[in-house]
Amino acid sequence: MDVVFVVDASRRGVTPGDYARVRTFVTQLVGTLGRRIDSGNMRVGLLAYATTIGTRYNLNAYSSVASVISAISTLSYTGGQTNTAAALAYVRRSMLTSAAGDRSHAPNVIVIFTDGRSTNTTATQVCAVLSLSQKKPPHITNGCKLGHYRYLINSGVELCG
């Protein structure tokens, strides 16, 4: 499985505390997937976004849990608008490619952490549809709205309930 975490770093509805909690949650989640990552059965990529695309690393950038967790710790809170359309377009065009480490035999999963309010809802919907119309469409899920993610950690429910 190839998983790309897409993390909203805008200031529109995301506080620095929310952002830190999402970073912690993604770190904990990656930790639980350790054996799958270390064995090469799972690759993890990450993209932080706001008005523009910020920190990112491709699926082939890190091959161990320790290196993925170290990369997650470098994510910074940038602020700006919630440009989810640009984030999804970037993932589709640049990250889910063989050059960036996408594997043809592995299913793709995109997990989005956002305040839920894209600055351009129509463009975001179009980008999601374009992603799903690919030859190997990814599973796209809103991991949770940032204000509600604590419930997911405390309850132990699956990521996309």
Protein Blocks (a to p, Z undefined) as FASTA:
>chain_A
ZZdddddfbfklpcfklmmmmmmmmmmmmmmmmmmmmnopaccddddddfbccddddfkl
pccfklmmmmmmmpccebpaddfklmmmmmmmmmmcfknopafkbccddddddehiafbl
mlmmmmmmmmmmpmbdcddddfbafklmmmmmmnopafbZZ
